[in-house]
Amino acid sequence: MSAPRLRTTPLPGIGVQYDLVTREQRHLSVVAHRDGARTVSVYRADDPDSCAQSLRLTVAEAGSLIDALMPSHHSANLLYTTDLGLVAERVEVAAASRWNGRLLGDTRMRTETGASIVAVLRRAEAIPSPAPDFRLSGGDTLIVIGTREGVDAAAAILGGE
């Protein structure tokens, strides 16, 4: 069985399109948009040039799909795992999050989850060791460290609407 062939096509101003033809001769494509989103398309079996279904995924959804397809794959959000059972992960504060515009201390993150926010990435700036009076903003990416359970709980708190 030959290795699958992935064709790459630059899409100026949009991103890159990756096309794959499976061993069953099914055509799939993924457009990697410049903003990090992905569009996954499946083409008709009877007409490989005709799109049967297209689905646009956010950056987080694309990362979850990667993890589902290849559980041993290193997640783009997962930064580091130690023998002590700690992980560091990127967690985004959505514009619609209830924490947008509120103080970091109001989340009670460390008290509720045991996880710590060790840095905030905002636009092109990194803010290390943000204090409890640090004001969160939609689009911030928080670097959260703790146990797997604690980081998941922190992500749930931050994702809360």
Secondary structure, DSSP 8 states (H G I E B T S, - for coil): -----EEEEEETTTEEEEEEE-TT--EEEEEEETTS-EEEEEE-SS-TTSEEEEEEE-HHHHHHHHHHH-TTS--SSEEEE-TTSEEEEEEE--TTSTTTTSBGGGG-HHHHHS-EEEEEEETTEEEES--TT-B--TT-EEEEEEEHHHHHHHHHHHH--
